[in-house]
Amino acid sequence: MPTTTTTSLKLDPELKARVQRLATACRRTPHWILREAVLQFVEREEKRVGFLQDAQAAWNEFTATGWHATAEEADSWLAKLEADEQVEVPECHL
């Protein structure tokens, strides 16, 4: 049973030539370049979608409960973390 499947991809001649030039310069195949491009795009977009989903969930929780930390509290906490201080997450309040 194969561990990969084939997918067709239509490229305009200019982009196809660019991929070929890059593959030659990198000593890789065009297949490798395209596969790597798709992999990096999918990973980046999955992270972006996850971030947006987390932000929406946080917004929904805030609008439902009103619990929050101020920007100043968050900035102070982040500055301490950046300075390698062991600090607790700021407490939320109404």
Buried (B, 14 or more C-beta within 10 A) or exposed (E): EEEEEEEEEEEEEEEBEEBEEEBEEEEEEBEEBBBEEEEEEEEEEEEEEEEEEEEEEEEEEEEEEEEBBEEEBEEBBEEEEEEEEEEEEBEBEE
